[in-house]
């Protein structure tokens, strides 16, 4: 990315991520979802983690095979409460394996600067698993826009936000997650525009 596209990636507050990995083993990573990059970037920090993905993605040749081999978590979003139940079962299984789980709280990619609708799945996992949920804000969509082959040079910053520790209700955790991520994204956008 750096040499061909002119894109550099920077991380802030990585020590929080490493501390959770050491203290808990299993926890939930909940990044804003703006591009394909977020599904790959956390492999820098983890040998084994599980990504929650929509089942249709598993039908893509090679990518689907890879996701199945890595024991990622496919979700049929049209299945309603059955999908949520499967999500919780898989989350608890991840804890037994000491594997962090990455879930996109918005459920789908949203363009840079857009506030998507936050879904309950990640907060339900947090409540069932009794582990921290780690919000992550970034600006990848600014240089790596969703649904586009065109990429732009610049610096993508991933900001690891302080974790939401166990103890919140599902509703409180979802509100806290959305508030923390969106405030950080808004702060970043303000800094860029100054």
Helices and strands as residue ranges (DSSP letters): E 7-12, H 14-24, E 28-31, H 37-41, G 42-44, E 49-54, G 55-59, H 63-69, E 73-75, G 77-79, H 81-97, E 100-102, H 121-129, E 133-138, H 140-143, E 154-160, H 170-193
